[in-house]
Amino acid sequence: MALRVGERAVGTAWVVSAAGELDGATAGRLRAAVDRALDALPAAVVVDLTAVTFIDSAGVRAVLDRRSVIRALDSRLHVVAGAEQVRAVLELSGLLEGQPLHRELSEVLGADPAGLAAAG
């Protein structure tokens, strides 16, 4: 299955959503979308993987390799994943140390997306 990537501003955050398989062949598309999000200097970057059906180590790196840039911009990274396989790969990678993993996008955006910057 191909990867579809979407991007949208929500309040002070930039949400990058992916659907399909996130692997070595498709990871560059997600990474490019996160880079475009960073151009907007958002208070937070939310990587929404709730529609991702498969992820491998290249996909994990695509999700997390911009953390230092995000921190340097005084922004926050939030990762959302609902599928157990995707969550397990992210957790087993060991790269989530200190990085929260949310189950649903509403956990991050809540009722007031503009207040996202104050969220943990």
PDB file as gemmi writes it, atoms N, CA and C in Angstrom:
CRYST1    1.000    1.000    1.000  90.00  90.00  90.00 P 1                      
ATOM      1  N   MET A   1       0.843  -1.179   0.000  1.00  0.00           N  
ATOM      2  CA  MET A   1       0.000   0.000   0.000  1.00  0.00           C  
ATOM      3  C   MET A   1       0.891   1.247   0.000  1.00  0.00           C  
ATOM      4  N   ALA A   2       0.566   2.195  -0.805  1.00  0.00           N  
ATOM      5  CA  ALA A   2       1.317   3.445  -0.892  1.00  0.00           C  
ATOM      6  C   ALA A   2       1.073   4.295   0.353  1.00  0.00           C  
ATOM      7  N   LEU A   3       1.946   5.231   0.582  1.00  0.00           N  
ATOM      8  CA  LEU A   3       1.798   6.143   1.706  1.00  0.00           C  
ATOM      9  C   LEU A   3       1.185   7.444   1.219  1.00  0.00           C  
ATOM     10  N   ARG A   4       0.145   7.887   1.910  1.00  0.00           N  
ATOM     11  CA  ARG A   4      -0.446   9.201   1.657  1.00  0.00           C  
ATOM     12  C   ARG A   4      -0.056  10.100   2.811  1.00  0.00           C  
ATOM     13  N   VAL A   5       0.359  11.325   2.507  1.00  0.00           N  
ATOM     14  CA  VAL A   5       0.778  12.268   3.533  1.00  0.00           C  
ATOM     15  C   VAL A   5      -0.029  13.543   3.374  1.00  0.00           C  
ATOM     16  N   GLY A   6      -0.541  14.039   4.478  1.00  0.00           N  
ATOM     17  CA  GLY A   6      -1.279  15.293   4.482  1.00  0.00           C  
ATOM     18  C   GLY A   6      -0.680  16.240   5.503  1.00  0.00           C  
ATOM     19  N   GLU A   7      -0.874  17.524   5.284  1.00  0.00           N  
ATOM     20  CA  GLU A   7      -0.334  18.542   6.184  1.00  0.00           C  
ATOM     21  C   GLU A   7      -1.397  19.608   6.388  1.00  0.00           C  
ATOM     22  N   ARG A   8      -1.506  20.084   7.644  1.00  0.00           N  
ATOM     23  CA  ARG A   8      -2.452  21.161   7.911  1.00  0.00           C  
ATOM     24  C   ARG A   8      -2.093  21.865   9.206  1.00  0.00           C  
ATOM     25  N   ALA A   9      -2.395  23.144   9.225  1.00  0.00           N  
ATOM     26  CA  ALA A   9      -2.220  23.929  10.441  1.00  0.00           C  
ATOM     27  C   ALA A   9      -3.468  23.764  11.296  1.00  0.00           C  
ATOM     28  N   VAL A  10      -3.271  23.584  12.593  1.00  0.00           N  
ATOM     29  CA  VAL A  10      -4.360  23.501  13.556  1.00  0.00           C  
ATOM     30  C   VAL A  10      -3.953  24.373  14.736  1.00  0.00           C  
ATOM     31  N   GLY A  11      -4.539  25.543  14.813  1.00  0.00           N  
ATOM     32  CA  GLY A  11      -4.124  26.474  15.857  1.00  0.00           C  
ATOM     33  C   GLY A  11      -2.660  26.835  15.679  1.00  0.00           C  
ATOM     34  N   THR A  12      -1.883  26.662  16.721  1.00  0.00           N  
ATOM     35  CA  THR A  12      -0.455  26.978  16.669  1.00  0.00           C  
ATOM     36  C   THR A  12       0.387  25.759  16.298  1.00  0.00           C  
ATOM     37  N   ALA A  13      -0.283  24.654  15.980  1.00  0.00           N  
ATOM     38  CA  ALA A  13       0.414  23.410  15.638  1.00  0.00           C  
ATOM     39  C   ALA A  13       0.361  23.149  14.142  1.00  0.00           C  
ATOM     40  N   TRP A  14       1.249  22.290  13.687  1.00  0.00           N  
ATOM     41  CA  TRP A  14       1.227  21.810  12.316  1.00  0.00           C  
ATOM     42  C   TRP A  14       1.088  20.303  12.395  1.00  0.00           C  
ATOM     43  N   VAL A  15       0.023  19.750  11.820  1.00  0.00           N  
ATOM     44  CA  VAL A  15      -0.241  18.323  11.866  1.00  0.00           C  
ATOM     45  C   VAL A  15       0.185  17.700  10.539  1.00  0.00           C  
ATOM     46  N   VAL A  16       1.043  16.700  10.628  1.00  0.00           N  
ATOM     47  CA  VAL A  16       1.471  15.920   9.471  1.00  0.00           C  
ATOM     48  C   VAL A  16       0.867  14.528   9.650  1.00  0.00           C  
ATOM     49  N   SER A  17      -0.037  14.154   8.755  1.00  0.00           N  
ATOM     50  CA  SER A  17      -0.731  12.874   8.856  1.00  0.00           C  
ATOM     51  C   SER A  17      -0.236  11.931   7.777  1.00  0.00           C  
ATOM     52  N   ALA A  18      -0.090  10.675   8.155  1.00  0.00           N  
ATOM     53  CA  ALA A  18       0.330   9.650   7.202  1.00  0.00           C  
ATOM     54  C   ALA A  18      -0.669   8.511   7.219  1.00  0.00           C  
ATOM     55  N   ALA A  19      -0.886   7.906   6.049  1.00  0.00           N  
ATOM     56  CA  ALA A  19      -1.784   6.760   5.932  1.00  0.00           C  
ATOM     57  C   ALA A  19      -1.156   5.750   4.989  1.00  0.00           C  
ATOM     58  N   GLY A  20      -1.119   4.499   5.421  1.00  0.00           N  
ATOM     59  CA  GLY A  20      -0.534   3.444   4.598  1.00  0.00           C  
ATOM     60  C   GLY A  20       0.694   2.853   5.258  1.00  0.00           C  
ATOM     61  N   GLU A  21       1.649   2.434   4.426  1.00  0.00           N  
ATOM     62  CA  GLU A  21       2.864   1.792   4.924  1.00  0.00           C  
ATOM     63  C   GLU A  21       4.018   2.778   4.957  1.00  0.00           C  
ATOM     64  N   LEU A  22       4.628   2.907   6.138  1.00  0.00           N  
ATOM     65  CA  LEU A  22       5.744   3.824   6.340  1.00  0.00           C  
ATOM     66  C   LEU A  22       7.009   2.990   6.473  1.00  0.00           C  
ATOM     67  N   ASP A  23       7.770   2.950   5.370  1.00  0.00           N  
ATOM     68  CA  ASP A  23       8.969   2.117   5.340  1.00  0.00           C  
ATOM     69  C   ASP A  23      10.079   2.827   4.568  1.00  0.00           C  
ATOM     70  N   GLY A  24      11.131   2.108   4.274  1.00  0.00           N  
ATOM     71  CA  GLY A  24      12.280   2.694   3.583  1.00  0.00           C  
ATOM     72  C   GLY A  24      11.917   3.339   2.257  1.00  0.00           C  
ATOM     73  N   ALA A  25      10.926   2.811   1.577  1.00  0.00           N  
ATOM     74  CA  ALA A  25      10.539   3.348   0.276  1.00  0.00           C  
ATOM     75  C   ALA A  25       9.692   4.611   0.387  1.00  0.00           C  
ATOM     76  N   THR A  26       9.052   4.822   1.541  1.00  0.00           N  
ATOM     77  CA  THR A  26       8.119   5.947   1.665  1.00  0.00           C  
ATOM     78  C   THR A  26       8.511   6.964   2.740  1.00  0.00           C  
ATOM     79  N   ALA A  27       9.496   6.648   3.552  1.00  0.00           N  
ATOM     80  CA  ALA A  27       9.864   7.498   4.691  1.00  0.00           C  
ATOM     81  C   ALA A  27      10.262   8.907   4.272  1.00  0.00           C  
ATOM     82  N   GLY A  28      10.872   9.054   3.131  1.00  0.00           N  
ATOM     83  CA  GLY A  28      11.292  10.373   2.658  1.00  0.00           C  
ATOM     84  C   GLY A  28      10.117  11.329   2.473  1.00  0.00           C  
ATOM     85  N   ARG A  29       8.975  10.803   2.103  1.00  0.00           N  
ATOM     86  CA  ARG A  29       7.790  11.654   1.924  1.00  0.00           C  
ATOM     87  C   ARG A  29       7.332  12.235   3.256  1.00  0.00           C  
ATOM     88  N   LEU A  30       7.370  11.413   4.314  1.00  0.00           N  
ATOM     89  CA  LEU A  30       6.987  11.917   5.634  1.00  0.00           C  
ATOM     90  C   LEU A  30       8.023  12.928   6.130  1.00  0.00           C  
ATOM     91  N   ARG A  31       9.286  12.611   5.961  1.00  0.00           N  
ATOM     92  CA  ARG A  31      10.355  13.514   6.400  1.00  0.00           C  
ATOM     93  C   ARG A  31      10.238  14.875   5.704  1.00  0.00           C  
ATOM     94  N   ALA A  32       9.945  14.870   4.414  1.00  0.00           N  
ATOM     95  CA  ALA A  32       9.785  16.125   3.664  1.00  0.00           C  
ATOM     96  C   ALA A  32       8.599  16.924   4.187  1.00  0.00           C  
ATOM     97  N   ALA A  33       7.519  16.249   4.556  1.00  0.00           N  
ATOM     98  CA  ALA A  33       6.343  16.941   5.090  1.00  0.00           C  
ATOM     99  C   ALA A  33       6.661  17.566   6.449  1.00  0.00           C  
ATOM    100  N   VAL A  34       7.420  16.866   7.280  1.00  0.00           N  
ATOM    101  CA  VAL A  34       7.819  17.435   8.571  1.00  0.00           C  
ATOM    102  C   VAL A  34       8.715  18.647   8.340  1.00  0.00           C  
ATOM    103  N   ASP A  35       9.619  18.567   7.378  1.00  0.00           N  
ATOM    104  CA  ASP A  35      10.476  19.712   7.064  1.00  0.00           C  
ATOM    105  C   ASP A  35       9.652  20.921   6.610  1.00  0.00           C  
ATOM    106  N   ARG A  36       8.621  20.683   5.794  1.00  0.00           N  
ATOM    107  CA  ARG A  36       7.758  21.785   5.367  1.00  0.00           C  
ATOM    108  C   ARG A  36       7.015  22.371   6.574  1.00  0.00           C  
ATOM    109  N   ALA A  37       6.601  21.512   7.486  1.00  0.00           N  
ATOM    110  CA  ALA A  37       5.927  21.985   8.696  1.00  0.00           C  
ATOM    111  C   ALA A  37       6.859  22.876   9.504  1.00  0.00           C  
ATOM    112  N   LEU A  38       8.112  22.511   9.595  1.00  0.00           N  
ATOM    113  CA  LEU A  38       9.074  23.301  10.362  1.00  0.00           C  
ATOM    114  C   LEU A  38       9.302  24.676   9.742  1.00  0.00           C  
ATOM    115  N   ASP A  39       9.132  24.782   8.436  1.00  0.00           N  
ATOM    116  CA  ASP A  39       9.254  26.090   7.772  1.00  0.00           C  
ATOM    117  C   ASP A  39       8.230  27.090   8.312  1.00  0.00           C  
ATOM    118  N   ALA A  40       7.102  26.584   8.821  1.00  0.00           N  
ATOM    119  CA  ALA A  40       6.048  27.443   9.362  1.00  0.00           C  
ATOM    120  C   ALA A  40       6.333  27.880  10.801  1.00  0.00           C  
ATOM    121  N   LEU A  41       7.407  27.362  11.395  1.00  0.00           N  
ATOM    122  CA  LEU A  41       7.783  27.662  12.785  1.00  0.00           C  
ATOM    123  C   LEU A  41       6.619  27.469  13.761  1.00  0.00           C  
ATOM    124  N   PRO A  42       6.007  26.276  13.763  1.00  0.00           N  
ATOM    125  CA  PRO A  42       4.856  26.036  14.636  1.00  0.00           C  
ATOM    126  C   PRO A  42       5.277  25.853  16.098  1.00  0.00           C  
ATOM    127  N   ALA A  43       4.323  26.032  16.995  1.00  0.00           N  
ATOM    128  CA  ALA A  43       4.570  25.773  18.410  1.00  0.00           C  
ATOM    129  C   ALA A  43       4.750  24.279  18.652  1.00  0.00           C  
ATOM    130  N   ALA A  44       4.131  23.467  17.801  1.00  0.00           N  
ATOM    131  CA  ALA A  44       4.244  22.013  17.916  1.00  0.00           C  
ATOM    132  C   ALA A  44       4.089  21.382  16.542  1.00  0.00           C  
ATOM    133  N   VAL A  45       4.780  20.255  16.368  1.00  0.00           N  
ATOM    134  CA  VAL A  45       4.608  19.424  15.185  1.00  0.00           C  
ATOM    135  C   VAL A  45       3.978  18.126  15.683  1.00  0.00           C  
ATOM    136  N   VAL A  46       2.840  17.780  15.113  1.00  0.00           N  
ATOM    137  CA  VAL A  46       2.126  16.568  15.483  1.00  0.00           C  
ATOM    138  C   VAL A  46       2.226  15.600  14.311  1.00  0.00           C  
ATOM    139  N   VAL A  47       2.854  14.459  14.541  1.00  0.00           N  
ATOM    140  CA  VAL A  47       2.948  13.434  13.500  1.00  0.00           C  
ATOM    141  C   VAL A  47       1.864  12.407  13.808  1.00  0.00           C  
ATOM    142  N   ASP A  48       0.842  12.414  12.973  1.00  0.00           N  
ATOM    143  CA  ASP A  48      -0.337  11.567  13.161  1.00  0.00           C  
ATOM    144  C   ASP A  48      -0.191  10.297  12.336  1.00  0.00           C  
ATOM    145  N   LEU A  49       0.048   9.193  13.024  1.00  0.00           N  
ATOM    146  CA  LEU A  49       0.229   7.893  12.364  1.00  0.00           C  
ATOM    147  C   LEU A  49      -0.973   6.978  12.587  1.00  0.00           C  
ATOM    148  N   THR A  50      -2.118   7.543  12.943  1.00  0.00           N  
ATOM    149  CA  THR A  50      -3.267   6.699  13.264  1.00  0.00           C  
ATOM    150  C   THR A  50      -3.745   5.869  12.077  1.00  0.00           C  
ATOM    151  N   ALA A  51      -3.454   6.285  10.861  1.00  0.00           N  
ATOM    152  CA  ALA A  51      -3.858   5.523   9.676  1.00  0.00           C  
ATOM    153  C   ALA A  51      -2.687   4.752   9.061  1.00  0.00           C  
ATOM    154  N   VAL A  52      -1.561   4.678   9.766  1.00  0.00           N  
ATOM    155  CA  VAL A  52      -0.419   3.893   9.284  1.00  0.00           C  
ATOM    156  C   VAL A  52      -0.660   2.437   9.665  1.00  0.00           C  
ATOM    157  N   THR A  53      -0.513   1.554   8.683  1.00  0.00           N  
ATOM    158  CA  THR A  53      -0.769   0.128   8.901  1.00  0.00           C  
ATOM    159  C   THR A  53       0.498  -0.670   9.116  1.00  0.00           C  
ATOM    160  N   PHE A  54       1.645  -0.106   8.761  1.00  0.00           N  
ATOM    161  CA  PHE A  54       2.932  -0.792   8.907  1.00  0.00           C  
ATOM    162  C   PHE A  54       4.020   0.263   9.047  1.00  0.00           C  
ATOM    163  N   ILE A  55       4.998  -0.013   9.909  1.00  0.00           N  
ATOM    164  CA  ILE A  55       6.153   0.874  10.046  1.00  0.00           C  
ATOM    165  C   ILE A  55       7.384   0.011  10.285  1.00  0.00           C  
ATOM    166  N   ASP A  56       8.505   0.414   9.680  1.00  0.00           N  
ATOM    167  CA  ASP A  56       9.766  -0.270   9.939  1.00  0.00           C  
ATOM    168  C   ASP A  56      10.766   0.740  10.500  1.00  0.00           C  
ATOM    169  N   SER A  57      12.021   0.340  10.633  1.00  0.00           N  
ATOM    170  CA  SER A  57      13.015   1.220  11.262  1.00  0.00           C  
ATOM    171  C   SER A  57      13.224   2.513  10.478  1.00  0.00           C  
ATOM    172  N   ALA A  58      13.121   2.466   9.167  1.00  0.00           N  
ATOM    173  CA  ALA A  58      13.246   3.697   8.373  1.00  0.00           C  
ATOM    174  C   ALA A  58      12.084   4.634   8.668  1.00  0.00           C  
ATOM    175  N   GLY A  59      10.911   4.079   8.871  1.00  0.00           N  
ATOM    176  CA  GLY A  59       9.757   4.885   9.228  1.00  0.00           C  
ATOM    177  C   GLY A  59       9.913   5.520  10.596  1.00  0.00           C  
ATOM    178  N   VAL A  60      10.442   4.760  11.545  1.00  0.00           N  
ATOM    179  CA  VAL A  60      10.691   5.297  12.887  1.00  0.00           C  
ATOM    180  C   VAL A  60      11.662   6.465  12.804  1.00  0.00           C  
ATOM    181  N   ARG A  61      12.735   6.304  12.056  1.00  0.00           N  
ATOM    182  CA  ARG A  61      13.719   7.392  11.899  1.00  0.00           C  
ATOM    183  C   ARG A  61      13.079   8.610  11.253  1.00  0.00           C  
ATOM    184  N   ALA A  62      12.204   8.400  10.265  1.00  0.00           N  
ATOM    185  CA  ALA A  62      11.538   9.533   9.604  1.00  0.00           C  
ATOM    186  C   ALA A  62      10.678  10.308  10.586  1.00  0.00           C  
ATOM    187  N   VAL A  63      10.066   9.608  11.525  1.00  0.00           N  
ATOM    188  CA  VAL A  63       9.214  10.257  12.517  1.00  0.00           C  
ATOM    189  C   VAL A  63      10.049  11.047  13.519  1.00  0.00           C  
ATOM    190  N   LEU A  64      11.157  10.480  13.940  1.00  0.00           N  
ATOM    191  CA  LEU A  64      11.878  11.032  15.086  1.00  0.00           C  
ATOM    192  C   LEU A  64      13.170  11.771  14.775  1.00  0.00           C  
ATOM    193  N   ASP A  65      13.664  11.726  13.552  1.00  0.00           N  
ATOM    194  CA  ASP A  65      14.992  12.299  13.307  1.00  0.00           C  
ATOM    195  C   ASP A  65      15.037  13.816  13.258  1.00  0.00           C  
ATOM    196  N   ARG A  66      13.901  14.484  13.322  1.00  0.00           N  
ATOM    197  CA  ARG A  66      13.899  15.956  13.343  1.00  0.00           C  
ATOM    198  C   ARG A  66      13.685  16.508  14.755  1.00  0.00           C  
ATOM    199  N   ARG A  67      13.724  15.631  15.759  1.00  0.00           N  
ATOM    200  CA  ARG A  67      13.496  16.081  17.139  1.00  0.00           C  
ATOM    201  C   ARG A  67      14.443  17.200  17.553  1.00  0.00           C  
ATOM    202  N   SER A  68      15.720  17.076  17.222  1.00  0.00           N  
ATOM    203  CA  SER A  68      16.681  18.110  17.650  1.00  0.00           C  
ATOM    204  C   SER A  68      16.383  19.450  16.976  1.00  0.00           C  
ATOM    205  N   VAL A  69      15.964  19.416  15.717  1.00  0.00           N  
ATOM    206  CA  VAL A  69      15.605  20.650  15.014  1.00  0.00           C  
ATOM    207  C   VAL A  69      14.353  21.253  15.650  1.00  0.00           C  
ATOM    208  N   ILE A  70      13.385  20.407  15.969  1.00  0.00           N  
ATOM    209  CA  ILE A  70      12.142  20.868  16.586  1.00  0.00           C  
ATOM    210  C   ILE A  70      12.445  21.526  17.931  1.00  0.00           C  
ATOM    211  N   ARG A  71      13.293  20.897  18.721  1.00  0.00           N  
ATOM    212  CA  ARG A  71      13.667  21.484  20.018  1.00  0.00           C  
ATOM    213  C   ARG A  71      14.423  22.797  19.839  1.00  0.00           C  
ATOM    214  N   ALA A  72      15.319  22.845  18.871  1.00  0.00           N  
ATOM    215  CA  ALA A  72      16.092  24.067  18.628  1.00  0.00           C  
ATOM    216  C   ALA A  72      15.189  25.229  18.226  1.00  0.00           C  
ATOM    217  N   LEU A  73      14.059  24.923  17.610  1.00  0.00           N  
ATOM    218  CA  LEU A  73      13.093  25.956  17.223  1.00  0.00           C  
ATOM    219  C   LEU A  73      12.127  26.279  18.364  1.00  0.00           C  
ATOM    220  N   ASP A  74      12.400  25.720  19.547  1.00  0.00           N  
ATOM    221  CA  ASP A  74      11.547  25.911  20.719  1.00  0.00           C  
ATOM    222  C   ASP A  74      10.127  25.440  20.428  1.00  0.00           C  
ATOM    223  N   SER A  75      10.038  24.328  19.738  1.00  0.00           N  
ATOM    224  CA  SER A  75       8.768  23.720  19.385  1.00  0.00           C  
ATOM    225  C   SER A  75       8.684  22.371  20.097  1.00  0.00           C  
ATOM    226  N   ARG A  76       7.571  21.683  19.931  1.00  0.00           N  
ATOM    227  CA  ARG A  76       7.388  20.364  20.532  1.00  0.00           C  
ATOM    228  C   ARG A  76       6.996  19.364  19.451  1.00  0.00           C  
ATOM    229  N   LEU A  77       7.399  18.106  19.666  1.00  0.00           N  
ATOM    230  CA  LEU A  77       7.003  17.019  18.785  1.00  0.00           C  
ATOM    231  C   LEU A  77       6.027  16.128  19.540  1.00  0.00           C  
ATOM    232  N   HIS A  78       4.913  15.825  18.898  1.00  0.00           N  
ATOM    233  CA  HIS A  78       3.940  14.876  19.439  1.00  0.00           C  
ATOM    234  C   HIS A  78       3.739  13.791  18.394  1.00  0.00           C  
ATOM    235  N   VAL A  79       3.775  12.532  18.825  1.00  0.00           N  
ATOM    236  CA  VAL A  79       3.563  11.401  17.926  1.00  0.00           C  
ATOM    237  C   VAL A  79       2.278  10.703  18.351  1.00  0.00           C  
ATOM    238  N   VAL A  80       1.415  10.442  17.367  1.00  0.00           N  
ATOM    239  CA  VAL A  80       0.134   9.794  17.618  1.00  0.00           C  
ATOM    240  C   VAL A  80       0.091   8.502  16.806  1.00  0.00           C  
ATOM    241  N   ALA A  81      -0.149   7.383  17.477  1.00  0.00           N  
ATOM    242  CA  ALA A  81      -0.258   6.092  16.784  1.00  0.00           C  
ATOM    243  C   ALA A  81      -1.271   5.238  17.522  1.00  0.00           C  
ATOM    244  N   GLY A  82      -2.215   4.682  16.787  1.00  0.00           N  
ATOM    245  CA  GLY A  82      -3.254   3.863  17.396  1.00  0.00           C  
ATOM    246  C   GLY A  82      -3.046   2.377  17.200  1.00  0.00           C  
ATOM    247  N   ALA A  83      -2.553   1.979  16.034  1.00  0.00           N  
ATOM    248  CA  ALA A  83      -2.395   0.555  15.722  1.00  0.00           C  
ATOM    249  C   ALA A  83      -1.329  -0.071  16.619  1.00  0.00           C  
ATOM    250  N   GLU A  84      -1.645  -1.211  17.190  1.00  0.00           N  
ATOM    251  CA  GLU A  84      -0.720  -1.862  18.125  1.00  0.00           C  
ATOM    252  C   GLU A  84       0.623  -2.196  17.471  1.00  0.00           C  
ATOM    253  N   GLN A  85       0.622  -2.641  16.207  1.00  0.00           N  
ATOM    254  CA  GLN A  85       1.882  -2.973  15.534  1.00  0.00           C  
ATOM    255  C   GLN A  85       2.761  -1.740  15.421  1.00  0.00           C  
ATOM    256  N   VAL A  86       2.172  -0.619  15.071  1.00  0.00           N  
ATOM    257  CA  VAL A  86       2.925   0.625  14.910  1.00  0.00           C  
ATOM    258  C   VAL A  86       3.439   1.088  16.269  1.00  0.00           C  
ATOM    259  N   ARG A  87       2.599   1.048  17.290  1.00  0.00           N  
ATOM    260  CA  ARG A  87       3.011   1.439  18.641  1.00  0.00           C  
ATOM    261  C   ARG A  87       4.143   0.554  19.141  1.00  0.00           C  
ATOM    262  N   ALA A  88       4.017  -0.767  18.901  1.00  0.00           N  
ATOM    263  CA  ALA A  88       5.043  -1.699  19.370  1.00  0.00           C  
ATOM    264  C   ALA A  88       6.395  -1.412  18.723  1.00  0.00           C  
ATOM    265  N   VAL A  89       6.411  -1.164  17.423  1.00  0.00           N  
ATOM    266  CA  VAL A  89       7.673  -0.867  16.736  1.00  0.00           C  
ATOM    267  C   VAL A  89       8.270   0.426  17.276  1.00  0.00           C  
ATOM    268  N   LEU A  90       7.450   1.450  17.455  1.00  0.00           N  
ATOM    269  CA  LEU A  90       7.947   2.719  17.992  1.00  0.00           C  
ATOM    270  C   LEU A  90       8.512   2.532  19.397  1.00  0.00           C  
ATOM    271  N   GLU A  91       7.797   1.795  20.246  1.00  0.00           N  
ATOM    272  CA  GLU A  91       8.249   1.578  21.616  1.00  0.00           C  
ATOM    273  C   GLU A  91       9.495   0.706  21.678  1.00  0.00           C  
ATOM    274  N   LEU A  92       9.546  -0.356  20.880  1.00  0.00           N  
ATOM    275  CA  LEU A  92      10.696  -1.257  20.888  1.00  0.00           C  
ATOM    276  C   LEU A  92      11.956  -0.630  20.288  1.00  0.00           C  
ATOM    277  N   SER A  93      11.781   0.400  19.487  1.00  0.00           N  
ATOM    278  CA  SER A  93      12.940   1.046  18.870  1.00  0.00           C  
ATOM    279  C   SER A  93      13.850   1.692  19.904  1.00  0.00           C  
ATOM    280  N   GLY A  94      13.285   2.030  21.063  1.00  0.00           N  
ATOM    281  CA  GLY A  94      14.058   2.711  22.085  1.00  0.00           C  
ATOM    282  C   GLY A  94      14.256   4.189  21.798  1.00  0.00           C  
ATOM    283  N   LEU A  95      13.778   4.658  20.672  1.00  0.00           N  
ATOM    284  CA  LEU A  95      13.962   6.054  20.292  1.00  0.00           C  
ATOM    285  C   LEU A  95      12.927   6.987  20.915  1.00  0.00           C  
ATOM    286  N   LEU A  96      11.939   6.408  21.581  1.00  0.00           N  
ATOM    287  CA  LEU A  96      10.890   7.231  22.176  1.00  0.00           C  
ATOM    288  C   LEU A  96      11.247   7.720  23.577  1.00  0.00           C  
ATOM    289  N   GLU A  97      12.443   7.391  24.035  1.00  0.00           N  
ATOM    290  CA  GLU A  97      12.872   7.816  25.369  1.00  0.00           C  
ATOM    291  C   GLU A  97      12.576   9.292  25.575  1.00  0.00           C  
ATOM    292  N   GLY A  98      11.714   9.595  26.539  1.00  0.00           N  
ATOM    293  CA  GLY A  98      11.362  10.977  26.819  1.00  0.00           C  
ATOM    294  C   GLY A  98      10.388  11.587  25.824  1.00  0.00           C  
ATOM    295  N   GLN A  99       9.888  10.783  24.901  1.00  0.00           N  
ATOM    296  CA  GLN A  99       8.969  11.265  23.866  1.00  0.00           C  
ATOM    297  C   GLN A  99       7.604  10.627  24.093  1.00  0.00           C  
ATOM    298  N   PRO A 100       6.574  11.414  24.415  1.00  0.00           N  
ATOM    299  CA  PRO A 100       5.256  10.810  24.621  1.00  0.00           C  
ATOM    300  C   PRO A 100       4.688  10.221  23.328  1.00  0.00           C  
ATOM    301  N   LEU A 101       3.955   9.138  23.490  1.00  0.00           N  
ATOM    302  CA  LEU A 101       3.276   8.494  22.369  1.00  0.00           C  
ATOM    303  C   LEU A 101       1.787   8.498  22.688  1.00  0.00           C  
ATOM    304  N   HIS A 102       1.010   9.187  21.873  1.00  0.00           N  
ATOM    305  CA  HIS A 102      -0.428   9.325  22.090  1.00  0.00           C  
ATOM    306  C   HIS A 102      -1.180   8.306  21.242  1.00  0.00           C  
ATOM    307  N   ARG A 103      -2.375   7.912  21.704  1.00  0.00           N  
ATOM    308  CA  ARG A 103      -3.208   6.964  20.959  1.00  0.00           C  
ATOM    309  C   ARG A 103      -4.139   7.649  19.967  1.00  0.00           C  
ATOM    310  N   GLU A 104      -4.573   8.864  20.297  1.00  0.00           N  
ATOM    311  CA  GLU A 104      -5.537   9.570  19.452  1.00  0.00           C  
ATOM    312  C   GLU A 104      -5.121  11.020  19.271  1.00  0.00           C  
ATOM    313  N   LEU A 105      -5.434  11.556  18.127  1.00  0.00           N  
ATOM    314  CA  LEU A 105      -5.102  12.944  17.820  1.00  0.00           C  
ATOM    315  C   LEU A 105      -5.763  13.902  18.814  1.00  0.00           C  
ATOM    316  N   SER A 106      -6.953  13.558  19.275  1.00  0.00           N  
ATOM    317  CA  SER A 106      -7.657  14.426  20.225  1.00  0.00           C  
ATOM    318  C   SER A 106      -6.907  14.565  21.549  1.00  0.00           C  
ATOM    319  N   GLU A 107      -6.068  13.587  21.907  1.00  0.00           N  
ATOM    320  CA  GLU A 107      -5.263  13.690  23.124  1.00  0.00           C  
ATOM    321  C   GLU A 107      -4.286  14.857  23.034  1.00  0.00           C  
ATOM    322  N   VAL A 108      -3.834  15.136  21.833  1.00  0.00           N  
ATOM    323  CA  VAL A 108      -2.855  16.200  21.632  1.00  0.00           C  
ATOM    324  C   VAL A 108      -3.545  17.524  21.384  1.00  0.00           C  
ATOM    325  N   LEU A 109      -4.498  17.530  20.478  1.00  0.00           N  
ATOM    326  CA  LEU A 109      -5.139  18.779  20.095  1.00  0.00           C  
ATOM    327  C   LEU A 109      -6.196  19.223  21.093  1.00  0.00           C  
ATOM    328  N   GLY A 110      -6.883  18.289  21.724  1.00  0.00           N  
ATOM    329  CA  GLY A 110      -7.902  18.622  22.688  1.00  0.00           C  
ATOM    330  C   GLY A 110      -8.984  19.492  22.094  1.00  0.00           C  
ATOM    331  N   ALA A 111      -9.684  20.165  22.942  1.00  0.00           N  
ATOM    332  CA  ALA A 111     -10.776  21.019  22.488  1.00  0.00           C  
ATOM    333  C   ALA A 111     -10.270  22.376  22.021  1.00  0.00           C  
ATOM    334  N   ASP A 112      -9.045  22.735  22.395  1.00  0.00           N  
ATOM    335  CA  ASP A 112      -8.514  24.060  22.079  1.00  0.00           C  
ATOM    336  C   ASP A 112      -7.156  23.918  21.417  1.00  0.00           C  
ATOM    337  N   PRO A 113      -7.096  23.688  20.084  1.00  0.00           N  
ATOM    338  CA  PRO A 113      -5.818  23.519  19.406  1.00  0.00           C  
ATOM    339  C   PRO A 113      -4.883  24.700  19.605  1.00  0.00           C  
ATOM    340  N   ALA A 114      -5.404  25.901  19.810  1.00  0.00           N  
ATOM    341  CA  ALA A 114      -4.541  27.057  20.012  1.00  0.00           C  
ATOM    342  C   ALA A 114      -3.786  26.951  21.320  1.00  0.00           C  
ATOM    343  N   GLY A 115      -4.284  26.153  22.255  1.00  0.00           N  
ATOM    344  CA  GLY A 115      -3.610  25.986  23.536  1.00  0.00           C  
ATOM    345  C   GLY A 115      -2.579  24.874  23.518  1.00  0.00           C  
ATOM    346  N   LEU A 116      -2.335  24.292  22.377  1.00  0.00           N  
ATOM    347  CA  LEU A 116      -1.411  23.168  22.261  1.00  0.00           C  
ATOM    348  C   LEU A 116      -0.016  23.502  22.768  1.00  0.00           C  
ATOM    349  N   ALA A 117       0.460  24.692  22.526  1.00  0.00           N  
ATOM    350  CA  ALA A 117       1.819  25.053  22.927  1.00  0.00           C  
ATOM    351  C   ALA A 117       2.010  24.929  24.423  1.00  0.00           C  
ATOM    352  N   ALA A 118       0.957  25.072  25.198  1.00  0.00           N  
ATOM    353  CA  ALA A 118       1.072  24.972  26.642  1.00  0.00           C  
ATOM    354  C   ALA A 118       0.955  23.532  27.117  1.00  0.00           C  
ATOM    355  N   ALA A 119       0.539  22.638  26.222  1.00  0.00           N  
ATOM    356  CA  ALA A 119       0.388  21.235  26.590  1.00  0.00           C  
ATOM    357  C   ALA A 119       1.733  20.572  26.725  1.00  0.00           C  
ATOM    358  N   GLY A 120       1.782  19.484  27.521  1.00  0.00           N  
ATOM    359  CA  GLY A 120       3.032  18.779  27.759  1.00  0.00           C  
ATOM    360  C   GLY A 120       3.387  17.933  26.683  1.00  0.00           C  
TER     361      GLY A 120                                                      
END                                                                             
